[in-house]
């Protein structure tokens, strides 16, 4: 439940400053719990969502997507 709430908070923080959210995700997405990451990226476009979910599956992939 804490992870879901944290993901929700990140998602809405991204509404205020998307650049900061993307920077945060670039740094931490690979190590975030899945439920937290899925909630955090919910409002991103499909290409960005796929990028961050792929980081979760393959942490060595560091190429940025904007």
mmCIF file as Biopython writes it, N, C-alpha, C and O atoms, coordinates in Angstrom:
data_model
#
loop_
_atom_site.group_PDB
_atom_site.id
_atom_site.type_symbol
_atom_site.label_atom_id
_atom_site.label_alt_id
_atom_site.label_comp_id
_atom_site.label_asym_id
_atom_site.label_entity_id
_atom_site.label_seq_id
_atom_site.pdbx_PDB_ins_code
_atom_site.Cartn_x
_atom_site.Cartn_y
_atom_site.Cartn_z
_atom_site.occupancy
_atom_site.B_iso_or_equiv
_atom_site.auth_seq_id
_atom_site.auth_asym_id
_atom_site.pdbx_PDB_model_num
ATOM 1   N N  . UNK A ? 1  ? 0.817  -1.195 0.000   1.0 0.0 1  A 1 
ATOM 2   C CA . UNK A ? 1  ? 0.000  0.000  0.000   1.0 0.0 1  A 1 
ATOM 3   C C  . UNK A ? 1  ? 0.864  1.263  0.000   1.0 0.0 1  A 1 
ATOM 4   O O  . UNK A ? 1  ? 0.508  2.263  -0.624  1.0 0.0 1  A 1 
ATOM 5   N N  . UNK A ? 2  ? 1.985  1.213  0.693   1.0 0.0 2  A 1 
ATOM 6   C CA . UNK A ? 2  ? 2.879  2.373  0.732   1.0 0.0 2  A 1 
ATOM 7   C C  . UNK A ? 2  ? 3.451  2.633  -0.664  1.0 0.0 2  A 1 
ATOM 8   O O  . UNK A ? 2  ? 3.539  3.783  -1.092  1.0 0.0 2  A 1 
ATOM 9   N N  . UNK A ? 3  ? 3.839  1.567  -1.374  1.0 0.0 3  A 1 
ATOM 10  C CA . UNK A ? 3  ? 4.386  1.742  -2.721  1.0 0.0 3  A 1 
ATOM 11  C C  . UNK A ? 3  ? 3.358  2.348  -3.666  1.0 0.0 3  A 1 
ATOM 12  O O  . UNK A ? 3  ? 3.683  3.215  -4.476  1.0 0.0 3  A 1 
ATOM 13  N N  . UNK A ? 4  ? 2.125  1.889  -3.558  1.0 0.0 4  A 1 
ATOM 14  C CA . UNK A ? 4  ? 1.064  2.422  -4.413  1.0 0.0 4  A 1 
ATOM 15  C C  . UNK A ? 4  ? 0.857  3.909  -4.133  1.0 0.0 4  A 1 
ATOM 16  O O  . UNK A ? 4  ? 0.723  4.704  -5.063  1.0 0.0 4  A 1 
ATOM 17  N N  . UNK A ? 5  ? 0.830  4.279  -2.872  1.0 0.0 5  A 1 
ATOM 18  C CA . UNK A ? 5  ? 0.658  5.685  -2.495  1.0 0.0 5  A 1 
ATOM 19  C C  . UNK A ? 5  ? 1.824  6.553  -2.945  1.0 0.0 5  A 1 
ATOM 20  O O  . UNK A ? 5  ? 1.630  7.691  -3.371  1.0 0.0 5  A 1 
ATOM 21  N N  . UNK A ? 6  ? 3.026  6.016  -2.849  1.0 0.0 6  A 1 
ATOM 22  C CA . UNK A ? 6  ? 4.205  6.766  -3.284  1.0 0.0 6  A 1 
ATOM 23  C C  . UNK A ? 6  ? 4.184  6.955  -4.799  1.0 0.0 6  A 1 
ATOM 24  O O  . UNK A ? 6  ? 4.529  8.027  -5.295  1.0 0.0 6  A 1 
ATOM 25  N N  . UNK A ? 7  ? 3.784  5.932  -5.525  1.0 0.0 7  A 1 
ATOM 26  C CA . UNK A ? 7  ? 3.658  6.046  -6.979  1.0 0.0 7  A 1 
ATOM 27  C C  . UNK A ? 7  ? 2.615  7.076  -7.366  1.0 0.0 7  A 1 
ATOM 28  O O  . UNK A ? 7  ? 2.805  7.848  -8.306  1.0 0.0 7  A 1 
ATOM 29  N N  . UNK A ? 8  ? 1.510  7.081  -6.634  1.0 0.0 8  A 1 
ATOM 30  C CA . UNK A ? 8  ? 0.445  8.067  -6.862  1.0 0.0 8  A 1 
ATOM 31  C C  . UNK A ? 8  ? 0.986  9.477  -6.649  1.0 0.0 8  A 1 
ATOM 32  O O  . UNK A ? 8  ? 0.715  10.374 -7.447  1.0 0.0 8  A 1 
ATOM 33  N N  . UNK A ? 9  ? 1.748  9.674  -5.581  1.0 0.0 9  A 1 
ATOM 34  C CA . UNK A ? 9  ? 2.325  10.984 -5.277  1.0 0.0 9  A 1 
ATOM 35  C C  . UNK A ? 9  ? 3.290  11.419 -6.386  1.0 0.0 9  A 1 
ATOM 36  O O  . UNK A ? 9  ? 3.267  12.577 -6.804  1.0 0.0 9  A 1 
ATOM 37  N N  . UNK A ? 10 ? 4.126  10.511 -6.856  1.0 0.0 10 A 1 
ATOM 38  C CA . UNK A ? 10 ? 5.056  10.837 -7.941  1.0 0.0 10 A 1 
ATOM 39  C C  . UNK A ? 10 ? 4.304  11.197 -9.221  1.0 0.0 10 A 1 
ATOM 40  O O  . UNK A ? 10 ? 4.683  12.130 -9.928  1.0 0.0 10 A 1 
ATOM 41  N N  . UNK A ? 11 ? 3.246  10.457 -9.511  1.0 0.0 11 A 1 
ATOM 42  C CA . UNK A ? 11 ? 2.451  10.725 -10.710 1.0 0.0 11 A 1 
ATOM 43  C C  . UNK A ? 11 ? 1.906  12.146 -10.692 1.0 0.0 11 A 1 
ATOM 44  O O  . UNK A ? 11 ? 1.986  12.854 -11.696 1.0 0.0 11 A 1 
ATOM 45  N N  . UNK A ? 12 ? 1.360  12.563 -9.571  1.0 0.0 12 A 1 
ATOM 46  C CA . UNK A ? 12 ? 0.795  13.912 -9.480  1.0 0.0 12 A 1 
ATOM 47  C C  . UNK A ? 12 ? 1.869  14.981 -9.337  1.0 0.0 12 A 1 
ATOM 48  O O  . UNK A ? 12 ? 1.648  16.122 -9.743  1.0 0.0 12 A 1 
ATOM 49  N N  . UNK A ? 13 ? 3.005  14.652 -8.782  1.0 0.0 13 A 1 
ATOM 50  C CA . UNK A ? 13 ? 4.125  15.600 -8.762  1.0 0.0 13 A 1 
ATOM 51  C C  . UNK A ? 13 ? 4.593  15.851 -10.192 1.0 0.0 13 A 1 
ATOM 52  O O  . UNK A ? 13 ? 5.014  16.958 -10.526 1.0 0.0 13 A 1 
ATOM 53  N N  . UNK A ? 14 ? 4.518  14.827 -11.029 1.0 0.0 14 A 1 
ATOM 54  C CA . UNK A ? 14 ? 4.876  14.975 -12.436 1.0 0.0 14 A 1 
ATOM 55  C C  . UNK A ? 14 ? 3.960  15.919 -13.185 1.0 0.0 14 A 1 
ATOM 56  O O  . UNK A ? 14 ? 4.367  16.510 -14.185 1.0 0.0 14 A 1 
ATOM 57  N N  . UNK A ? 15 ? 2.724  16.073 -12.719 1.0 0.0 15 A 1 
ATOM 58  C CA . UNK A ? 15 ? 1.818  17.057 -13.320 1.0 0.0 15 A 1 
ATOM 59  C C  . UNK A ? 15 ? 2.354  18.466 -13.119 1.0 0.0 15 A 1 
ATOM 60  O O  . UNK A ? 15 ? 2.164  19.332 -13.973 1.0 0.0 15 A 1 
ATOM 61  N N  . UNK A ? 16 ? 3.015  18.697 -12.007 1.0 0.0 16 A 1 
ATOM 62  C CA . UNK A ? 16 ? 3.560  20.023 -11.683 1.0 0.0 16 A 1 
ATOM 63  C C  . UNK A ? 16 ? 4.908  20.263 -12.346 1.0 0.0 16 A 1 
ATOM 64  O O  . UNK A ? 16 ? 5.193  21.373 -12.795 1.0 0.0 16 A 1 
ATOM 65  N N  . UNK A ? 17 ? 5.742  19.221 -12.410 1.0 0.0 17 A 1 
ATOM 66  C CA . UNK A ? 17 ? 7.082  19.380 -12.993 1.0 0.0 17 A 1 
ATOM 67  C C  . UNK A ? 17 ? 7.514  18.054 -13.629 1.0 0.0 17 A 1 
ATOM 68  O O  . UNK A ? 17 ? 8.172  17.229 -12.994 1.0 0.0 17 A 1 
ATOM 69  N N  . UNK A ? 18 ? 7.134  17.870 -14.882 1.0 0.0 18 A 1 
ATOM 70  C CA . UNK A ? 18 ? 7.410  16.612 -15.577 1.0 0.0 18 A 1 
ATOM 71  C C  . UNK A ? 18 ? 8.910  16.358 -15.717 1.0 0.0 18 A 1 
ATOM 72  O O  . UNK A ? 18 ? 9.359  15.215 -15.632 1.0 0.0 18 A 1 
ATOM 73  N N  . UNK A ? 19 ? 9.678  17.417 -15.931 1.0 0.0 19 A 1 
ATOM 74  C CA . UNK A ? 19 ? 11.127 17.270 -16.098 1.0 0.0 19 A 1 
ATOM 75  C C  . UNK A ? 19 ? 11.764 16.660 -14.846 1.0 0.0 19 A 1 
ATOM 76  O O  . UNK A ? 19 ? 12.639 15.801 -14.952 1.0 0.0 19 A 1 
ATOM 77  N N  . UNK A ? 20 ? 11.334 17.098 -13.671 1.0 0.0 20 A 1 
ATOM 78  C CA . UNK A ? 20 ? 11.872 16.547 -12.420 1.0 0.0 20 A 1 
ATOM 79  C C  . UNK A ? 20 ? 11.449 15.094 -12.240 1.0 0.0 20 A 1 
ATOM 80  O O  . UNK A ? 20 ? 12.234 14.268 -11.774 1.0 0.0 20 A 1 
ATOM 81  N N  . UNK A ? 21 ? 10.208 14.784 -12.610 1.0 0.0 21 A 1 
ATOM 82  C CA . UNK A ? 21 ? 9.752  13.393 -12.512 1.0 0.0 21 A 1 
ATOM 83  C C  . UNK A ? 21 ? 10.608 12.499 -13.405 1.0 0.0 21 A 1 
ATOM 84  O O  . UNK A ? 21 ? 11.064 11.441 -12.970 1.0 0.0 21 A 1 
ATOM 85  N N  . UNK A ? 22 ? 10.828 12.918 -14.646 1.0 0.0 22 A 1 
ATOM 86  C CA . UNK A ? 22 ? 11.625 12.103 -15.567 1.0 0.0 22 A 1 
ATOM 87  C C  . UNK A ? 22 ? 13.056 11.941 -15.073 1.0 0.0 22 A 1 
ATOM 88  O O  . UNK A ? 22 ? 13.645 10.868 -15.206 1.0 0.0 22 A 1 
ATOM 89  N N  . UNK A ? 23 ? 13.607 12.990 -14.511 1.0 0.0 23 A 1 
ATOM 90  C CA . UNK A ? 23 ? 14.959 12.918 -13.954 1.0 0.0 23 A 1 
ATOM 91  C C  . UNK A ? 23 ? 15.003 11.920 -12.795 1.0 0.0 23 A 1 
ATOM 92  O O  . UNK A ? 23 ? 15.933 11.120 -12.694 1.0 0.0 23 A 1 
ATOM 93  N N  . UNK A ? 24 ? 14.005 11.973 -11.933 1.0 0.0 24 A 1 
ATOM 94  C CA . UNK A ? 24 ? 13.907 11.047 -10.806 1.0 0.0 24 A 1 
ATOM 95  C C  . UNK A ? 24 ? 13.780 9.608  -11.317 1.0 0.0 24 A 1 
ATOM 96  O O  . UNK A ? 24 ? 14.450 8.703  -10.819 1.0 0.0 24 A 1 
ATOM 97  N N  . UNK A ? 25 ? 12.916 9.407  -12.313 1.0 0.0 25 A 1 
ATOM 98  C CA . UNK A ? 25 ? 12.717 8.065  -12.855 1.0 0.0 25 A 1 
ATOM 99  C C  . UNK A ? 25 ? 13.975 7.538  -13.539 1.0 0.0 25 A 1 
ATOM 100 O O  . UNK A ? 25 ? 14.286 6.351  -13.439 1.0 0.0 25 A 1 
ATOM 101 N N  . UNK A ? 26 ? 14.700 8.418  -14.236 1.0 0.0 26 A 1 
ATOM 102 C CA . UNK A ? 26 ? 15.955 7.990  -14.866 1.0 0.0 26 A 1 
ATOM 103 C C  . UNK A ? 26 ? 16.918 7.429  -13.829 1.0 0.0 26 A 1 
ATOM 104 O O  . UNK A ? 26 ? 17.657 6.483  -14.101 1.0 0.0 26 A 1 
ATOM 105 N N  . UNK A ? 27 ? 16.903 8.010  -12.659 1.0 0.0 27 A 1 
ATOM 106 C CA . UNK A ? 27 ? 17.828 7.596  -11.606 1.0 0.0 27 A 1 
ATOM 107 C C  . UNK A ? 27 ? 17.346 6.357  -10.844 1.0 0.0 27 A 1 
ATOM 108 O O  . UNK A ? 27 ? 18.153 5.500  -10.487 1.0 0.0 27 A 1 
ATOM 109 N N  . UNK A ? 28 ? 16.035 6.258  -10.593 1.0 0.0 28 A 1 
ATOM 110 C CA . UNK A ? 28 ? 15.544 5.233  -9.669  1.0 0.0 28 A 1 
ATOM 111 C C  . UNK A ? 28 ? 14.613 4.170  -10.258 1.0 0.0 28 A 1 
ATOM 112 O O  . UNK A ? 28 ? 14.311 3.193  -9.573  1.0 0.0 28 A 1 
ATOM 113 N N  . UNK A ? 29 ? 14.155 4.319  -11.482 1.0 0.0 29 A 1 
ATOM 114 C CA . UNK A ? 29 ? 13.155 3.391  -12.026 1.0 0.0 29 A 1 
ATOM 115 C C  . UNK A ? 29 ? 13.607 1.937  -11.990 1.0 0.0 29 A 1 
ATOM 116 O O  . UNK A ? 29 ? 12.809 1.046  -11.700 1.0 0.0 29 A 1 
ATOM 117 N N  . UNK A ? 30 ? 14.868 1.693  -12.279 1.0 0.0 30 A 1 
ATOM 118 C CA . UNK A ? 30 ? 15.364 0.313  -12.349 1.0 0.0 30 A 1 
ATOM 119 C C  . UNK A ? 30 ? 15.286 -0.412 -11.007 1.0 0.0 30 A 1 
ATOM 120 O O  . UNK A ? 30 ? 15.226 -1.641 -10.969 1.0 0.0 30 A 1 
ATOM 121 N N  . UNK A ? 31 ? 15.287 0.337  -9.914  1.0 0.0 31 A 1 
ATOM 122 C CA . UNK A ? 31 ? 15.286 -0.299 -8.590  1.0 0.0 31 A 1 
ATOM 123 C C  . UNK A ? 31 ? 13.965 -0.129 -7.840  1.0 0.0 31 A 1 
ATOM 124 O O  . UNK A ? 31 ? 13.828 -0.608 -6.715  1.0 0.0 31 A 1 
ATOM 125 N N  . UNK A ? 32 ? 12.998 0.547  -8.451  1.0 0.0 32 A 1 
ATOM 126 C CA . UNK A ? 32 ? 11.699 0.758  -7.789  1.0 0.0 32 A 1 
ATOM 127 C C  . UNK A ? 32 ? 10.875 -0.528 -7.791  1.0 0.0 32 A 1 
ATOM 128 O O  . UNK A ? 32 ? 10.976 -1.328 -8.721  1.0 0.0 32 A 1 
ATOM 129 N N  . UNK A ? 33 ? 10.066 -0.728 -6.763  1.0 0.0 33 A 1 
ATOM 130 C CA . UNK A ? 33 ? 9.100  -1.824 -6.814  1.0 0.0 33 A 1 
ATOM 131 C C  . UNK A ? 33 ? 8.143  -1.611 -7.994  1.0 0.0 33 A 1 
ATOM 132 O O  . UNK A ? 33 ? 7.819  -0.472 -8.333  1.0 0.0 33 A 1 
ATOM 133 N N  . UNK A ? 34 ? 7.700  -2.685 -8.607  1.0 0.0 34 A 1 
ATOM 134 C CA . UNK A ? 34 ? 6.852  -2.599 -9.795  1.0 0.0 34 A 1 
ATOM 135 C C  . UNK A ? 34 ? 5.585  -1.788 -9.614  1.0 0.0 34 A 1 
ATOM 136 O O  . UNK A ? 34 ? 5.236  -0.987 -10.480 1.0 0.0 34 A 1 
ATOM 137 N N  . UNK A ? 35 ? 4.887  -1.983 -8.496  1.0 0.0 35 A 1 
ATOM 138 C CA . UNK A ? 35 ? 3.631  -1.253 -8.285  1.0 0.0 35 A 1 
ATOM 139 C C  . UNK A ? 35 ? 3.874  0.245  -8.170  1.0 0.0 35 A 1 
ATOM 140 O O  . UNK A ? 35 ? 3.069  1.040  -8.654  1.0 0.0 35 A 1 
ATOM 141 N N  . UNK A ? 36 ? 4.965  0.635  -7.541  1.0 0.0 36 A 1 
ATOM 142 C CA . UNK A ? 36 ? 5.310  2.050  -7.408  1.0 0.0 36 A 1 
ATOM 143 C C  . UNK A ? 36 ? 5.602  2.632  -8.791  1.0 0.0 36 A 1 
ATOM 144 O O  . UNK A ? 36 ? 5.096  3.700  -9.135  1.0 0.0 36 A 1 
ATOM 145 N N  . UNK A ? 37 ? 6.405  1.940  -9.575  1.0 0.0 37 A 1 
ATOM 146 C CA . UNK A ? 37 ? 6.767  2.423  -10.903 1.0 0.0 37 A 1 
ATOM 147 C C  . UNK A ? 37 ? 5.545  2.520  -11.809 1.0 0.0 37 A 1 
ATOM 148 O O  . UNK A ? 37 ? 5.369  3.523  -12.500 1.0 0.0 37 A 1 
ATOM 149 N N  . UNK A ? 38 ? 4.705  1.500  -11.816 1.0 0.0 38 A 1 
ATOM 150 C CA . UNK A ? 38 ? 3.513  1.529  -12.674 1.0 0.0 38 A 1 
ATOM 151 C C  . UNK A ? 38 ? 2.616  2.714  -12.343 1.0 0.0 38 A 1 
ATOM 152 O O  . UNK A ? 38 ? 2.078  3.353  -13.246 1.0 0.0 38 A 1 
ATOM 153 N N  . UNK A ? 39 ? 2.452  3.011  -11.072 1.0 0.0 39 A 1 
ATOM 154 C CA . UNK A ? 39 ? 1.643  4.167  -10.684 1.0 0.0 39 A 1 
ATOM 155 C C  . UNK A ? 39 ? 2.320  5.475  -11.070 1.0 0.0 39 A 1 
ATOM 156 O O  . UNK A ? 39 ? 1.648  6.407  -11.512 1.0 0.0 39 A 1 
ATOM 157 N N  . UNK A ? 40 ? 3.622  5.560  -10.913 1.0 0.0 40 A 1 
ATOM 158 C CA . UNK A ? 40 ? 4.353  6.797  -11.203 1.0 0.0 40 A 1 
ATOM 159 C C  . UNK A ? 40 ? 4.326  7.147  -12.690 1.0 0.0 40 A 1 
ATOM 160 O O  . UNK A ? 40 ? 4.315  8.327  -13.041 1.0 0.0 40 A 1 
ATOM 161 N N  . UNK A ? 41 ? 4.316  6.142  -13.568 1.0 0.0 41 A 1 
ATOM 162 C CA . UNK A ? 41 ? 4.408  6.397  -15.010 1.0 0.0 41 A 1 
ATOM 163 C C  . UNK A ? 41 ? 3.052  6.380  -15.712 1.0 0.0 41 A 1 
ATOM 164 O O  . UNK A ? 41 ? 2.991  6.509  -16.935 1.0 0.0 41 A 1 
ATOM 165 N N  . UNK A ? 42 ? 1.995  6.228  -14.975 1.0 0.0 42 A 1 
ATOM 166 C CA . UNK A ? 42 ? 0.659  6.070  -15.555 1.0 0.0 42 A 1 
ATOM 167 C C  . UNK A ? 42 ? 0.272  7.181  -16.535 1.0 0.0 42 A 1 
ATOM 168 O O  . UNK A ? 42 ? -0.376 6.903  -17.544 1.0 0.0 42 A 1 
ATOM 169 N N  . UNK A ? 43 ? 0.653  8.423  -16.263 1.0 0.0 43 A 1 
ATOM 170 C CA . UNK A ? 43 ? 0.250  9.551  -17.111 1.0 0.0 43 A 1 
ATOM 171 C C  . UNK A ? 43 ? 1.266  9.889  -18.203 1.0 0.0 43 A 1 
ATOM 172 O O  . UNK A ? 43 ? 1.058  10.834 -18.965 1.0 0.0 43 A 1 
ATOM 173 N N  . UNK A ? 44 ? 2.351  9.136  -18.288 1.0 0.0 44 A 1 
ATOM 174 C CA . UNK A ? 44 ? 3.342  9.378  -19.337 1.0 0.0 44 A 1 
ATOM 175 C C  . UNK A ? 44 ? 2.846  8.779  -20.650 1.0 0.0 44 A 1 
ATOM 176 O O  . UNK A ? 44 ? 1.955  7.929  -20.654 1.0 0.0 44 A 1 
ATOM 177 N N  . UNK A ? 45 ? 3.426  9.225  -21.762 1.0 0.0 45 A 1 
ATOM 178 C CA . UNK A ? 45 ? 3.015  8.652  -23.043 1.0 0.0 45 A 1 
ATOM 179 C C  . UNK A ? 45 ? 3.534  7.211  -23.149 1.0 0.0 45 A 1 
ATOM 180 O O  . UNK A ? 45 ? 4.401  6.790  -22.384 1.0 0.0 45 A 1 
ATOM 181 N N  . UNK A ? 46 ? 2.986  6.478  -24.104 1.0 0.0 46 A 1 
ATOM 182 C CA . UNK A ? 46 ? 3.265  5.046  -24.216 1.0 0.0 46 A 1 
ATOM 183 C C  . UNK A ? 46 ? 4.759  4.750  -24.359 1.0 0.0 46 A 1 
ATOM 184 O O  . UNK A ? 46 ? 5.273  3.824  -23.733 1.0 0.0 46 A 1 
ATOM 185 N N  . UNK A ? 47 ? 5.451  5.535  -25.181 1.0 0.0 47 A 1 
ATOM 186 C CA . UNK A ? 47 ? 6.882  5.307  -25.411 1.0 0.0 47 A 1 
ATOM 187 C C  . UNK A ? 47 ? 7.673  5.468  -24.110 1.0 0.0 47 A 1 
ATOM 188 O O  . UNK A ? 47 ? 8.570  4.674  -23.828 1.0 0.0 47 A 1 
ATOM 189 N N  . UNK A ? 48 ? 7.344  6.484  -23.326 1.0 0.0 48 A 1 
ATOM 190 C CA . UNK A ? 48 ? 8.033  6.709  -22.054 1.0 0.0 48 A 1 
ATOM 191 C C  . UNK A ? 48 ? 7.706  5.603  -21.053 1.0 0.0 48 A 1 
ATOM 192 O O  . UNK A ? 48 ? 8.593  5.128  -20.344 1.0 0.0 48 A 1 
ATOM 193 N N  . UNK A ? 49 ? 6.442  5.190  -20.991 1.0 0.0 49 A 1 
ATOM 194 C CA . UNK A ? 49 ? 6.063  4.100  -20.072 1.0 0.0 49 A 1 
ATOM 195 C C  . UNK A ? 49 ? 6.849  2.831  -20.403 1.0 0.0 49 A 1 
ATOM 196 O O  . UNK A ? 49 ? 7.375  2.166  -19.511 1.0 0.0 49 A 1 
ATOM 197 N N  . UNK A ? 50 ? 6.923  2.504  -21.692 1.0 0.0 50 A 1 
ATOM 198 C CA . UNK A ? 50 ? 7.659  1.305  -22.102 1.0 0.0 50 A 1 
ATOM 199 C C  . UNK A ? 50 ? 9.139  1.419  -21.740 1.0 0.0 50 A 1 
ATOM 200 O O  . UNK A ? 50 ? 9.751  0.451  -21.286 1.0 0.0 50 A 1 
ATOM 201 N N  . UNK A ? 51 ? 9.706  2.602  -21.942 1.0 0.0 51 A 1 
ATOM 202 C CA . UNK A ? 51 ? 11.115 2.822  -21.607 1.0 0.0 51 A 1 
ATOM 203 C C  . UNK A ? 51 ? 11.376 2.532  -20.128 1.0 0.0 51 A 1 
ATOM 204 O O  . UNK A ? 51 ? 12.305 1.798  -19.793 1.0 0.0 51 A 1 
ATOM 205 N N  . UNK A ? 52 ? 10.562 3.104  -19.250 1.0 0.0 52 A 1 
ATOM 206 C CA . UNK A ? 52 ? 10.798 2.930  -17.819 1.0 0.0 52 A 1 
ATOM 207 C C  . UNK A ? 52 ? 10.490 1.509  -17.356 1.0 0.0 52 A 1 
ATOM 208 O O  . UNK A ? 52 ? 11.154 1.009  -16.447 1.0 0.0 52 A 1 
ATOM 209 N N  . UNK A ? 53 ? 9.511  0.851  -17.950 1.0 0.0 53 A 1 
ATOM 210 C CA . UNK A ? 53 ? 9.257  -0.542 -17.597 1.0 0.0 53 A 1 
ATOM 211 C C  . UNK A ? 53 ? 10.408 -1.427 -18.082 1.0 0.0 53 A 1 
ATOM 212 O O  . UNK A ? 53 ? 10.753 -2.408 -17.424 1.0 0.0 53 A 1 
ATOM 213 N N  . UNK A ? 54 ? 11.002 -1.087 -19.226 1.0 0.0 54 A 1 
ATOM 214 C CA . UNK A ? 54 ? 12.163 -1.843 -19.710 1.0 0.0 54 A 1 
ATOM 215 C C  . UNK A ? 54 ? 13.368 -1.648 -18.806 1.0 0.0 54 A 1 
ATOM 216 O O  . UNK A ? 54 ? 14.163 -2.571 -18.631 1.0 0.0 54 A 1 
ATOM 217 N N  . UNK A ? 55 ? 13.517 -0.464 -18.231 1.0 0.0 55 A 1 
ATOM 218 C CA . UNK A ? 55 ? 14.604 -0.253 -17.266 1.0 0.0 55 A 1 
ATOM 219 C C  . UNK A ? 55 ? 14.432 -1.187 -16.076 1.0 0.0 55 A 1 
ATOM 220 O O  . UNK A ? 55 ? 15.405 -1.718 -15.541 1.0 0.0 55 A 1 
ATOM 221 N N  . UNK A ? 56 ? 13.191 -1.378 -15.673 1.0 0.0 56 A 1 
ATOM 222 C CA . UNK A ? 56 ? 12.896 -2.268 -14.553 1.0 0.0 56 A 1 
ATOM 223 C C  . UNK A ? 56 ? 13.332 -3.692 -14.901 1.0 0.0 56 A 1 
ATOM 224 O O  . UNK A ? 56 ? 13.886 -4.399 -14.059 1.0 0.0 56 A 1 
ATOM 225 N N  . UNK A ? 57 ? 13.083 -4.106 -16.137 1.0 0.0 57 A 1 
ATOM 226 C CA . UNK A ? 57 ? 13.425 -5.456 -16.572 1.0 0.0 57 A 1 
ATOM 227 C C  . UNK A ? 57 ? 14.906 -5.589 -16.899 1.0 0.0 57 A 1 
ATOM 228 O O  . UNK A ? 57 ? 15.502 -6.646 -16.691 1.0 0.0 57 A 1 
ATOM 229 N N  . UNK A ? 58 ? 15.506 -4.502 -17.418 1.0 0.0 58 A 1 
ATOM 230 C CA . UNK A ? 58 ? 16.902 -4.524 -17.855 1.0 0.0 58 A 1 
ATOM 231 C C  . UNK A ? 58 ? 17.601 -3.263 -17.355 1.0 0.0 58 A 1 
ATOM 232 O O  . UNK A ? 58 ? 17.731 -2.303 -18.115 1.0 0.0 58 A 1 
ATOM 233 N N  . UNK A ? 59 ? 18.050 -3.235 -16.111 1.0 0.0 59 A 1 
ATOM 234 C CA . UNK A ? 59 ? 18.623 -2.024 -15.505 1.0 0.0 59 A 1 
ATOM 235 C C  . UNK A ? 59 ? 19.843 -1.469 -16.226 1.0 0.0 59 A 1 
ATOM 236 O O  . UNK A ? 59 ? 20.191 -0.308 -16.008 1.0 0.0 59 A 1 
ATOM 237 N N  . UNK A ? 60 ? 20.503 -2.241 -17.070 1.0 0.0 60 A 1 
ATOM 238 C CA . UNK A ? 60 ? 21.697 -1.752 -17.759 1.0 0.0 60 A 1 
ATOM 239 C C  . UNK A ? 60 ? 21.351 -0.836 -18.929 1.0 0.0 60 A 1 
ATOM 240 O O  . UNK A ? 60 ? 22.225 -0.137 -19.441 1.0 0.0 60 A 1 
ATOM 241 N N  . UNK A ? 61 ? 20.093 -0.828 -19.359 1.0 0.0 61 A 1 
ATOM 242 C CA . UNK A ? 61 ? 19.650 0.040  -20.450 1.0 0.0 61 A 1 
ATOM 243 C C  . UNK A ? 61 ? 19.420 1.439  -19.905 1.0 0.0 61 A 1 
ATOM 244 O O  . UNK A ? 61 ? 18.415 1.694  -19.242 1.0 0.0 61 A 1 
ATOM 245 N N  . UNK A ? 62 ? 20.352 2.346  -20.183 1.0 0.0 62 A 1 
ATOM 246 C CA . UNK A ? 62 ? 20.302 3.694  -19.606 1.0 0.0 62 A 1 
ATOM 247 C C  . UNK A ? 62 ? 19.936 4.774  -20.623 1.0 0.0 62 A 1 
ATOM 248 O O  . UNK A ? 62 ? 19.960 5.957  -20.284 1.0 0.0 62 A 1 
ATOM 249 N N  . UNK A ? 63 ? 19.598 4.403  -21.856 1.0 0.0 63 A 1 
ATOM 250 C CA . UNK A ? 63 ? 19.264 5.405  -22.870 1.0 0.0 63 A 1 
ATOM 251 C C  . UNK A ? 63 ? 18.009 6.165  -22.451 1.0 0.0 63 A 1 
ATOM 252 O O  . UNK A ? 63 ? 17.003 5.560  -22.083 1.0 0.0 63 A 1 
ATOM 253 N N  . UNK A ? 64 ? 18.075 7.493  -22.510 1.0 0.0 64 A 1 
ATOM 254 C CA . UNK A ? 64 ? 16.957 8.332  -22.080 1.0 0.0 64 A 1 
ATOM 255 C C  . UNK A ? 64 ? 15.939 8.492  -23.199 1.0 0.0 64 A 1 
ATOM 256 O O  . UNK A ? 64 ? 16.286 8.501  -24.380 1.0 0.0 64 A 1 
ATOM 257 N N  . UNK A ? 65 ? 14.671 8.620  -22.806 1.0 0.0 65 A 1 
ATOM 258 C CA . UNK A ? 65 ? 13.580 8.889  -23.733 1.0 0.0 65 A 1 
ATOM 259 C C  . UNK A ? 65 ? 12.841 10.103 -23.228 1.0 0.0 65 A 1 
ATOM 260 O O  . UNK A ? 65 ? 12.460 10.153 -22.058 1.0 0.0 65 A 1 
ATOM 261 N N  . UNK A ? 66 ? 12.628 11.094 -24.095 1.0 0.0 66 A 1 
ATOM 262 C CA . UNK A ? 66 ? 11.881 12.297 -23.694 1.0 0.0 66 A 1 
ATOM 263 C C  . UNK A ? 66 ? 10.632 12.425 -24.454 1.0 0.0 66 A 1 
ATOM 264 O O  . UNK A ? 66 ? 9.879  13.377 -24.248 1.0 0.0 66 A 1 
#
